[in-house]
Amino acid sequence: MGHAAQVSTVVASVLLIVECGLRTSTERLQCINGGVCERPDLSTLKFFLVGDTGGLPIYPYTTYGQYKVAKAMSKMGEEEQNEFQISVGDNVYYTGVKDVFDSRFKSTFETVYQGEALQKPWYFIAGNHDHFGNITAQVAYTNHSSRWTFPSLYYKISYKFGEKGIKVDFIMIDTIVLCGNTRDVEDSSFFEMLFADVSENPNHPKDPKAAQVQWEWIKQQLDESTAEYVFVAGHYPVYSISEHGPMNCLIEKLNPLLRKFKVSAYFAGHDHTLQHLVVKDSVSNKDALAGNDSASTVMHYIISGASSRSDRSRKHKDDVPSESSLFSYPTGFNPLSQLGFSNGGFVFVEVSDQSATFKFFTGKSELKYQCSISPRTSN
């Protein structure tokens, strides 16, 4: 092949990358921590909400459910023109990655999520299983991938869209740093993780100082945001009816902040389900941190943790506020669903100047449920 032909091939490859929506880490990070990605040509902002995408630690390093979800997302994304994905942790099962060159990045993420729509940015946070391994490597992989975006353990994403300049803030937090891990191990093997002592409802951060720094950061971000929509995303749920259930640490410390600052919704994973819970509070939690009667709020909790496996457990259905659980998927009995032999599920979100609409889909692209949330300015 001559030099001109080689140059032509390289140019064509670059153009293909651009057309597929791949972005350098610098371009993706323009939306982060004070930067705003502006999309004035869009009438709505669309994205996927997924969680617990971590596949398997043995070949083929993914699951049937993960492939089903990936295929459904790819097809829907091409039709709907999503802008990005939010992924709420447990990115690599069961003990995270060893280093930035770990083959699991490719086998559990890069080769699984195919199609043009899924080449757009994936914004990650860490789950408890990610912290069992080298979490710094997951952050560093941001500079080795065209779509994996995980600039730090906690960070803010901002988008602005439409002629009215509707702003959406995403406060991405690390609930493991805030509350502690389910097992007291790091950089561990699968068997070390398996036989470590288990804390199903961790309420003691390993590094209290680091936790306090993050709590102060969360308060500052929420206090300063003037966005029409503010979504907070963490791995652990505040409330859940499924296997792990509510997290006392977040009920005590995060929930009052969500209410005080009128957060639009809290996103989580951890439980391998799709759930929508709504809690109507009238003050309490010390008047929602001295918000007094203005603290009377309606809080939405969205769980999307079924992206590579699913769980039919209703173990904690009586441990959430009365009548708060409006939707949960899957149902029925499947003893192999936790190993990924299920259809899985994901959430598709479309934000407009009037509302944010959440649609809950199975890996077979079946719409199971939908709900809408009004912008904060109309609360």
KESEVEX-806726 format. One line per field, with one value per residue (C-alpha): residue in one letter; x, z, y. Coordinates in Angstrom, 3 decimals. Each point is the difference from the previous one (the first is absolute). Example, Ala and Ser with C-alpha at 12.3 -4.5 7.8 and 13.67 -1.06 7.14 Angstrom:
BEGIN
residu = A  S
x = 12.300  1.370
z = 7.800  -0.660
y = -4.500  3.440
This chain:
BEGIN
residu = M  G  H  A  A  Q  V  S  T  V  V  A  S  V  L  L  I  V  E  C  G  L  R  T  S  T  E  R  L  Q  C  I  N  G  G  V  C  E  R  P  D  L  S  T  L  K  F  F  L  V  G  D  T  G  G  L  P  I  Y  P  Y  T  T  Y  G  Q  Y  K  V  A  K  A  M  S  K  M  G  E  E  E  Q  N  E  F  Q  I  S  V  G  D  N  V  Y  Y  T  G  V  K  D  V  F  D  S  R  F  K  S  T  F  E  T  V  Y  Q  G  E  A  L  Q  K  P  W  Y  F  I  A  G  N  H  D  H  F  G  N  I  T  A  Q  V  A  Y  T  N  H  S  S  R  W  T  F  P  S  L  Y  Y  K  I  S  Y  K  F  G  E  K  G  I  K  V  D  F  I  M  I  D  T  I  V  L  C  G  N  T  R  D  V  E  D  S  S  F  F  E  M  L  F  A  D  V  S  E  N  P  N  H  P  K  D  P  K  A  A  Q  V  Q  W  E  W  I  K  Q  Q  L  D  E  S  T  A  E  Y  V  F  V  A  G  H  Y  P  V  Y  S  I  S  E  H  G  P  M  N  C  L  I  E  K  L  N  P  L  L  R  K  F  K  V  S  A  Y  F  A  G  H  D  H  T  L  Q  H  L  V  V  K  D  S  V  S  N  K  D  A  L  A  G  N  D  S  A  S  T  V  M  H  Y  I  I  S  G  A  S  S  R  S  D  R  S  R  K  H  K  D  D  V  P  S  E  S  S  L  F  S  Y  P  T  G  F  N  P  L  S  Q  L  G  F  S  N  G  G  F  V  F  V  E  V  S  D  Q  S  A  T  F  K  F  F  T  G  K  S  E  L  K  Y  Q  C  S  I  S  P  R  T  S  N
x = 0.000  1.405  0.407  -3.020  -2.182  1.187  -0.808  -3.420  -0.667  1.024  -2.214  -2.932  0.537  0.077  -3.192  -1.669  0.974  -1.443  -3.200  -0.435  0.051  3.292  1.550  3.436  0.193  0.564  -3.235  -1.985  1.343  -1.315  -3.269  1.708  0.363  -1.054  0.094  -3.270  -0.711  -2.436  -2.437  -2.159  -1.166  -1.696  -3.613  0.520  2.981  0.024  2.154  0.102  0.161  1.655  1.721  1.800  1.331  2.990  -0.419  1.790  3.548  0.262  -0.327  -1.819  0.266  -3.496  -3.500  -2.974  -1.932  2.736  0.052  -3.795  0.033  2.889  -1.753  -3.282  1.752  1.902  -3.156  -1.961  2.882  0.183  -3.724  -0.097  3.437  1.185  2.782  1.742  -0.303  0.010  1.334  -0.396  2.727  1.092  1.674  2.145  -1.052  0.994  3.221  0.445  3.165  3.705  1.392  -0.816  0.987  -2.280  -1.668  -3.352  -0.389  -0.172  -1.832  -2.657  -0.453  1.618  -1.000  -3.452  -1.485  0.008  -1.799  0.273  -2.329  2.127  3.251  -1.115  1.313  -0.561  0.146  0.996  0.101  1.330  -1.927  1.005  1.460  2.124  1.572  1.050  2.538  2.126  -2.484  2.716  0.475  -3.674  0.395  3.202  -1.665  -1.830  3.169  0.186  -3.557  -2.029  -3.159  0.764  -0.213  0.889  2.103  -0.040  -1.871  -2.587  -0.693  -2.691  -1.286  -1.909  -1.993  -2.037  -2.400  -2.642  -0.769  -0.956  3.334  -1.475  2.768  0.440  2.549  1.112  1.735  1.947  0.989  1.938  -2.225  2.683  2.324  -2.950  -1.354  2.566  0.174  -1.984  3.253  3.206  2.373  1.890  2.115  -1.209  -0.472  -3.443  0.425  1.216  -3.088  -2.248  1.126  0.330  -2.416  -3.181  -1.740  -3.318  -0.751  3.349  -0.131  3.659  2.310  3.498  1.450  -2.285  2.010  -0.394  -3.699  -0.427  1.788  -2.410  -3.047  1.077  0.514  -3.494  -1.556  1.864  -1.045  -3.646  0.005  1.550  -2.040  -2.649  -0.792  -3.576  0.811  2.491  0.617  2.236  1.482  1.558  0.450  -1.761  -3.747  -1.657  -3.103  -0.482  -2.409  2.428  2.852  2.203  -2.777  0.217  3.382  -0.090  3.095  -1.698  -3.381  1.667  2.497  -0.832  -3.782  -0.376  2.250  -2.025  -3.123  1.442  1.331  -3.011  1.960  -1.999  0.873  2.599  1.448  1.474  0.822  1.396  -3.271  -0.329  -3.433  -1.848  -1.961  -1.855  -0.757  -1.611  0.081  -2.215  1.582  -1.338  3.055  1.769  3.696  0.534  -2.232  2.110  3.093  -1.868  -1.963  -3.044  -3.430  1.501  1.584  -3.311  0.975  -0.675  3.187  0.436  2.381  0.918  1.880  1.567  2.206  -1.131  2.351  1.872  -2.091  -3.314  -1.453  -3.630  0.420  -2.621  1.879  -0.332  -3.473  -1.091  3.103  -0.772  -2.504  -3.621  -1.318  3.321  0.763  -1.765  1.852  2.475  1.360  0.540  -2.687  -0.618  2.597  3.292  2.727  2.692  -0.825  2.781  2.513  -1.238  -2.386  -2.751  -1.045  1.275  -1.227  0.871  -1.565  -0.304  -0.355  -1.236  0.182  -1.987  -0.840  -3.279  1.072  2.554  -1.534  1.422  -0.818  0.881  0.832  0.944  2.877  -2.657  -0.912  -3.321  -1.231  -1.052  -0.626  0.485  -0.191  0.634  1.589  -0.587  2.866  1.067  -1.194  -3.601  0.290
z = 0.000  -0.978  2.372  -1.446  0.425  3.589  0.787  -1.600  2.132  3.185  -0.846  -0.702  3.340  1.836  -1.718  0.947  3.620  -0.033  -1.677  2.631  2.697  1.611  2.028  1.486  3.779  -0.249  -1.933  2.328  3.065  -1.207  1.753  3.333  3.245  -1.117  -3.747  -1.916  -3.177  -1.964  -2.499  -1.221  -2.997  2.188  1.134  2.541  1.702  -0.200  1.857  1.291  3.713  0.725  2.901  1.107  -3.503  1.264  -1.803  1.408  1.278  -2.197  -3.740  -1.898  2.576  -0.821  0.424  -2.160  1.725  -0.655  -3.713  -0.159  1.663  -2.159  -3.201  1.064  0.997  -3.284  -2.080  2.110  0.041  -3.790  -0.142  2.852  -0.390  3.603  1.085  2.619  2.636  3.804  1.668  3.771  1.015  0.284  -3.346  0.245  1.998  2.465  1.060  -2.386  -2.083  0.752  -2.038  -2.886  -2.510  1.500  -2.776  1.756  -1.327  -3.471  0.670  2.349  -1.486  -3.303  -1.987  1.582  -0.727  -3.780  -2.418  -0.670  2.806  2.673  -1.176  1.690  3.485  2.886  3.343  2.768  3.768  2.173  1.675  2.937  -2.299  -1.808  3.310  0.623  -2.787  -1.242  -0.185  -1.035  -3.181  -0.898  0.329  -2.067  -2.752  -0.954  -1.912  -1.770  -1.350  -2.390  2.118  3.542  2.055  3.686  0.824  3.796  2.700  0.167  -2.445  -1.634  -3.586  -1.546  -3.225  -1.409  -2.897  -2.134  -0.804  3.631  1.244  2.331  2.320  1.439  2.727  0.959  3.376  -0.234  3.450  1.530  2.611  0.950  1.120  1.825  1.768  -0.194  -2.005  0.346  0.604  1.520  -2.834  -2.708  -2.933  0.929  -1.767  -0.622  2.860  2.410  -0.859  0.280  3.510  1.476  2.688  -1.475  0.969  -1.848  1.152  0.401  2.116  0.826  -2.652  -0.104  -0.195  1.965  -1.082  -3.703  0.576  1.694  -2.841  -2.457  2.140  -0.005  -3.762  -0.514  2.117  -1.963  -3.398  1.013  1.603  -3.050  -2.716  -1.744  -2.554  -0.923  0.709  2.497  0.138  2.620  -0.939  2.419  0.101  3.265  0.026  2.626  -0.113  -1.662  0.475  -1.405  1.377  1.530  1.029  1.387  1.051  3.434  -0.704  -2.958  1.707  2.891  -1.874  -3.703  -0.004  1.975  -2.565  -2.916  1.567  1.168  -3.451  -1.863  -2.028  -2.974  0.568  1.522  -2.287  1.355  -0.761  2.392  0.017  -3.363  -0.787  -1.588  2.583  0.442  3.514  1.006  3.563  1.030  3.052  2.261  1.672  2.566  -0.374  2.277  -2.266  -2.928  1.343  1.187  -3.200  2.320  -1.662  -3.427  0.387  -0.764  -3.195  -2.422  -0.668  -2.890  0.225  -3.221  0.171  -3.167  1.021  -2.388  -2.902  0.199  2.411  1.805  3.394  0.828  3.746  1.978  3.245  1.189  -1.260  3.562  0.767  -2.248  0.732  -0.399  -3.581  -1.303  -2.350  -3.290  -2.303  0.166  -2.666  -0.426  1.620  0.133  0.565  -1.782  2.113  -2.583  -0.526  2.323  -2.256  -2.947  -1.488  -0.317  -2.297  2.327  -0.278  -0.397  0.194  -2.844  1.027  -2.028  1.553  -1.382  1.288  1.301  1.625  0.277  -1.174  1.144  -1.974  1.489  -2.575  0.057  -2.060  -2.497  -0.488  1.793  1.657  3.529  1.639  -0.361  2.175  -0.282  2.275  -0.244  -0.087  3.329  -0.926  0.078  3.399
y = 0.000  3.414  2.942  1.847  -3.063  -0.425  3.626  -0.418  -3.063  1.812  2.993  -2.308  -1.729  3.326  1.119  -3.279  0.513  3.521  -1.183  -2.709  2.663  -1.014  2.783  0.552  0.156  3.768  0.510  -2.266  1.780  3.356  -0.919  -0.685  1.991  3.454  -0.546  -0.230  -1.945  2.153  -1.523  2.943  -2.049  -2.620  0.365  -2.800  -1.629  -3.804  -2.498  -3.564  -0.818  -3.356  -1.684  -3.144  -0.589  -1.996  -3.323  -3.069  -0.686  -3.114  -0.540  1.458  2.855  1.179  -1.403  -0.832  2.772  2.541  -0.802  0.237  3.403  1.249  -1.043  1.606  3.227  0.153  -0.334  2.478  2.464  0.046  0.769  2.519  1.635  -0.166  2.345  -2.159  -2.738  0.246  -3.169  -0.306  -2.428  -3.624  0.461  -3.164  -3.082  -1.307  1.682  2.909  0.320  -0.487  2.878  2.321  -2.696  -2.668  -2.012  0.322  3.540  -1.495  -3.272  1.401  3.481  0.955  -3.113  -0.308  3.422  0.191  2.318  3.707  1.073  -1.672  1.600  3.208  0.867  -2.392  1.808  -2.432  -0.109  -2.820  -2.789  -2.162  -2.685  2.599  1.006  -3.609  0.551  2.898  2.853  2.465  -2.041  0.428  3.760  -0.053  -2.037  3.203  0.925  -3.366  -0.162  2.123  -0.293  -1.260  3.225  -0.259  3.085  -0.429  -1.898  2.785  2.813  2.139  -0.218  2.911  0.182  2.866  -0.504  1.692  3.613  0.632  -1.304  -2.611  -1.169  -3.486  -0.731  -3.502  -0.301  -3.266  -1.278  -2.890  -1.612  -2.528  2.805  1.596  -3.080  -2.803  -3.203  -3.195  -1.918  1.367  -0.910  1.886  -1.216  -3.468  -3.293  -1.438  -2.488  2.693  2.016  -3.056  -0.955  3.481  1.145  1.430  3.231  0.163  3.545  1.791  3.138  0.639  1.476  -1.445  3.523  2.372  3.045  -0.845  -0.618  3.378  1.789  -1.586  0.850  3.648  -0.132  -1.448  2.750  2.658  -1.386  -0.230  3.439  1.667  -1.714  2.093  -2.716  -0.821  -3.645  -1.392  -3.740  -1.589  -3.384  -2.481  -3.756  -0.794  0.730  2.165  -2.196  -3.394  -2.894  -2.568  -2.144  2.716  2.347  3.558  1.412  1.629  2.095  1.681  0.324  1.819  2.178  0.280  -0.038  3.261  1.707  -1.362  1.434  3.303  0.860  -1.429  -2.525  -1.292  -3.676  -2.289  -2.710  -3.243  -3.613  -2.674  -1.938  -1.732  1.343  2.883  1.963  3.259  1.161  3.277  1.273  2.887  1.584  2.695  1.451  -2.339  -0.913  3.027  2.054  -1.187  1.714  3.097  0.491  0.043  -0.249  0.700  -3.441  -1.691  -1.776  -2.798  -1.983  -2.413  -2.957  -1.803  -3.305  -1.391  -2.905  -2.739  0.622  -3.319  -2.083  0.298  -0.849  -0.778  0.465  1.965  -0.558  3.608  0.887  0.797  2.076  2.968  2.778  -1.062  0.102  1.323  -2.917  0.739  -2.397  -2.866  -2.345  -2.925  -2.111  -3.750  -2.726  -0.619  -1.686  0.849  3.679  1.218  -1.761  2.020  -2.571  2.579  2.811  2.706  3.557  3.687  3.452  2.498  3.646  2.963  3.460  2.941  3.457  -1.471  -3.280  -2.796  -3.275  -3.333  -3.149  -3.382  -2.689  -3.667  -1.349  -1.079  3.687  -0.471  3.189  -0.987  3.362  3.732  3.084  3.737  2.581  3.747  2.512  1.455  3.484  -1.241  -1.720
